[in-house]
Amino acid sequence: MAAVSQPAPAAGGRDPGLAYIFLGGVLAISAMALPGVSGAFVLLLLGLYQYVLYTLALAIYQRETQALVVVGTLVVAFAAGLLTMVRVLKRLLSRWRDATLAVLVGLMLGSLRRLWPFTAYSENGSEVAALPPLDDPQTAVVALLFAGGVGVVLLLNAAGGRRPSQEPGPGSAARE
């Protein structure tokens, strides 16, 4: 059994190795395919976030050859990870639809606590979730955008339900 590890986060110019970068890219893009999971956070946990940003800057602005190799490795890792995760999700949804959807909804609800933009502080100084101020114009804009998003989803769902049937109807029987 083999393991890839890195004892300390990668600093700007320190090279963690292409195998570790590939693994980090696969894990990061796989996380991005899941709702409520941040690929950038995965890179941060792996100690690659700062290194990737630094290397991207070198590749874009200075066209450094080694940086281009790292970016190419990341692109291949992203493609491999995305294709793999999409296939895994398709298989999970086809075999265990309800359980898979429950896990995905759980990921979204679990991340909501951390992503909730409206916070207040209690008497002891701890951060608690709060409702947005109703007299703030931004609250109305957010509510309208949310309602518009729900409307688009409902329209797409209704349009998807009106697709022609794959089964032949009574008047379209094959003639022999």
N, C-alpha and C positions, 0 to 999 in steps of 0.2 A: 504494500500500500504506500502510495507516495503522497506527500503533502507539500504545498507551496505556502511559505510563510515569509513574513517580513517583520523583523523585530521592532523597527521604529518607522514613523511616517516618513515618506520621501520628501526631502526638501527640494527647492527649486531645481538645482542642477544635478542632483544625485540620481543615478539610473537604477531603478529597481529591477530591471531585467525584462525582456520581451515576454517571457512566459507569464510572469506575474501581471504585466500590463494586459496581456490577452485575457487572462482569467478575470481580472478586474473589469475589463470591458464587457465580457460576457455577463458577469453578475450584475453590472450596472444597467445594461440595456434590458436584462431580464426583469430587474426591479422596476424599470420604467414602464414595462408592459403590464405591470400589475397596478391596479388602482390603489392609491394611498401610500405607495412606496416610492421613495425618491432615489433615483439612480445616482445623483450627485452625493447624497448622503452615504450610499454604499461606497462610492469612491473615497469619500472622506474617512469612513470606517477602515477601509483598506490602506489608508495612507497614500492614496494616489491622486487625490483631488488637486492639491497644489502643484504636484508634478505635471499632471495632465494640462492644467491651465498654462503653466510655464512653457511646456513643450509646444502647445498650440501657438503661443505667442512667438516662439522661435521659428516655428514652421511657417507662420503667416508673414511675419515681418522680416525675418532674416533668411528664410529659405534654407535653414541649416539641414544638411543631409540626414544626420542622425534623428533630428526632430521629425523629418518627413517619414522616416522608417517607423518611428513610434506612432505617428498619426495613422499611417497605413495599417499598422498592427491593430490599432483601436478600431478603425473602420471595418476590418475583417472580423474582429471580435464582436462588434456591434451587429454586423450582418448575421454571423453565426448564432449569436445569442438570441436575436430577435426571431430568426427562423425557428430555432429550437423551442423558444418559449411559446410562440404562436401554435406550433404543432402540439406541444404539451397541453396548452389550454384548450385547443380544439378537441383533443382526445378526452380530457377531463370533462369537458362540457357534454360530449356525446355519450360518455359512459355514466357519469355521476353529475348530471346537470344541477339538481337541487343542492347537493352538498358543495359543489364548486361555486355556485352562485352565493351560497351562504358564507363561504370563506371570503369571497371577493367583497361582499357587502360588509363583512366583519373587518376587513382591511380598511375599507373606506370609513366606516364608523370609528374604528380605532384611531385613524389618523385625524379625524375631525377635531378631536380634543386639542391636538397640537397645532392644527392649522386654523382654528377658530380665530378670526381677526379681532373680535371685540373682547377686551379683557378689562377687568377692574382689579383693585387690590382690597383685600379684606383688612380688618383692624390689625391683625397680626402680621400684615405685610405680604401674605401669600397671594399669588395671582389666581384669580377665579374668572370663569367665563361669565360674560354679561351679554345682555341683549343690546343691539345697536340703538342709538338715540333716534326716536321716531321723528323728531323735528329736523333732522339733518337731511339735506337734499340728496346726499349720496346714498342714504338708506332707500329713498324712493327709486333711485336709478338702479340700485342693486336688486330691489324687489321686482322692478319691471323687467330687468334682464333675466332674472330667475324665472319669472312667469313666461317670458318669451321662450326661454330654453325648454321649459316644460311643454309649452305649446308646440314647439318644433318636434320634440320627441313624440308627443301624442299624434301629430300629423303624420310623421314617418311611420309610426306603428299602425295607424289606420290605413295608410297607403300600402304598407307591406301586407296587410290582411286582405287586400282586394286583388291580389295577384291571381291570374288565371290558374285554374286547377290543372295539375299534371295528369290527372286521370281523364280518359276520354268520356265525353258526355253521352247521353242516350242517342243523340242524332249523329254522332261522329264515329260510329262503329266501323271497323275495317271491313271492306267488302272483299269477299272471297271469290 
